[in-house]
């Protein structure tokens, strides 16, 4: 059973900093996607980047499940 933190809540994850770092990287990837759309980049390139973002989000989900 997980121990409660100082706030009285059970911590969600052990590697909070790692998850936050991944989410910041994903944020940058999404901004890049926005730029690609604004610049009318080739749709295959956008789809490849979109797949990378999706995979990164799935990895964050796994990290959360692993605790």
C-alpha positions in Angstrom: 0.0 0.0 0.0 1.3 3.5 -0.9 2.1 5.8 1.9 0.5 9.2 2.1 2.5 12.3 1.3 2.8 15.4 3.4 -0.5 16.7 1.7 -2.4 13.7 3.1 -2.9 12.3 -0.5 -1.4 9.1 -1.8 1.3 10.0 -4.4 0.3 9.0 -7.9 3.8 8.1 -9.2 7.4 7.6 -8.0 8.9 9.4 -11.0 6.9 12.6 -11.0 9.8 14.7 -12.4 10.3 12.2 -15.2 6.7 12.3 -16.2 6.6 16.1 -16.1 9.7 16.2 -18.3 8.1 13.9 -20.8 4.9 16.0 -20.8 7.0 19.1 -21.5 8.7 17.4 -24.4 5.3 16.4 -25.7 4.1 20.0 -25.4 7.0 21.0 -27.6 6.1 18.3 -30.1 2.5 19.5 -30.2 3.6 23.1 -30.8 5.8 21.7 -33.6 2.7 20.1 -35.1 0.8 23.4 -35.0 3.7 25.0 -36.8 3.7 22.3 -39.4 0.0 22.8 -40.1 0.4 26.5 -40.3 3.3 26.1 -42.7 1.2 23.7 -44.9 3.8 21.0 -44.5 3.5 17.7 -46.3 0.7 15.7 -44.6 2.8 12.5 -44.3 5.4 14.5 -42.2 2.6 15.7 -40.0 1.1 12.2 -39.6 4.6 10.9 -38.7 5.0 13.6 -36.0 1.4 12.9 -34.8 2.3 9.2 -34.4 5.3 10.2 -32.3 3.2 12.4 -30.0 0.7 9.5 -29.6 3.5 7.1 -28.7 4.9 9.5 -26.2 1.5 10.0 -24.6 1.0 6.3 -24.4 4.4 6.0 -22.6 3.3 8.5 -20.0 0.2 6.5 -19.5 2.3 3.4 -18.9 4.5 5.3 -16.4 1.4 6.3 -14.5 0.1 2.8 -14.4 3.4 1.5 -13.2 3.3 3.9 -10.4 
